[in-house]
Amino acid sequence: MSGDPYFAYTSLLLPMTADFADVSGSPKTITAYGNAAISSAQAKWGAASGSFDGSGDYLETPYNVAFRPWESSFTIELWVRPAAIGSV
């Protein structure tokens, strides 16, 4: 990505604005399960986002050596908007 000096180190990048495609420099295959979907009802960036109702929805990608955080420093970034927050 233009202007991001760390883009070459990005292992997985899922904008979820049109589909669940990985747009990192080394794209991985992403498979959606349950009724995981792209929805325009809420969005942080762009016109849509991933929607997961919490009942069997998930994304999966085959094993890749890029997903071995124990071998070096790593960062995970995401935005989450829960439908509700319960008490414990």
N, C-alpha and C positions, 0 to 999 in steps of 0.2 A: 504494500500500500504506500502510496506516495506520502512522504513526510514522516513515516513511522520508522525510526532507526532499528526497531526490534522486530519488524515484520518477518524477517528471515528466520527468526527463532519461534514463530508461532506454529504450534503443532495442529491446532484445530480452531477454526473460526466459523461460527455459525450465526450469521446475521438474522436468520429466520424471518426475513421480510417478504420472501416470495415462495420459498421452499426450505427444506432442511439440508441444502447443499453446503459442503465445506468449501470455503473460498480462501483457505490458507495457501501458501506457496506450494504445498505438497498435499493436494486434496485427498481426503479419505472418503470411502463410501459410507453413507449414513442411511440406516433403515429405521423408519418410524413404525411403532407398534401401538396397538390399542386404537384409540381415536385421537392420537396426537395430530394436531393440525396447525395450519397457519391461519391466524385470525386477524381481521382488521378492526376488531372491537377495541383493542388496546394496543398501543405501540409506544416504545421508548424512542426508537429511531426509525425513520422510514414510515411506511404506511401500514405495517403489520408486525406481528410477533408470533412466537410459538405459543400454542395453547394446549395445556395438559390438565385434564379434570381430576387427576389423582386416582383414577380407577384403572390401572393397568396400562397407562400411557408411558412410553419411554422411547428413547433413541438408542441405537446400538451401532457400533462400528467394529470391524474385525480388529484383532490385536495388532498393534503396531509398536515398533521399538520407540517411537516418539512418546509413547505413554508410559514411560518408566521414570516417574518423578524422584524415586529414591537414588537415581544416579547423579543428579545435579539439582541446582536450585530451580524452582518453578513458581509460576503464578497462575492462579485460576481467577478469572473475572466473569461475573454474570450479574444480570439484573433479574430479580424475582419479584413478582407482584402476587402474593397469596390472595385467594378469594376471601379468606378469613384467618384470623390468628386466634387460636384457642388458648386456654390456660392449662397448666400442668397440675 
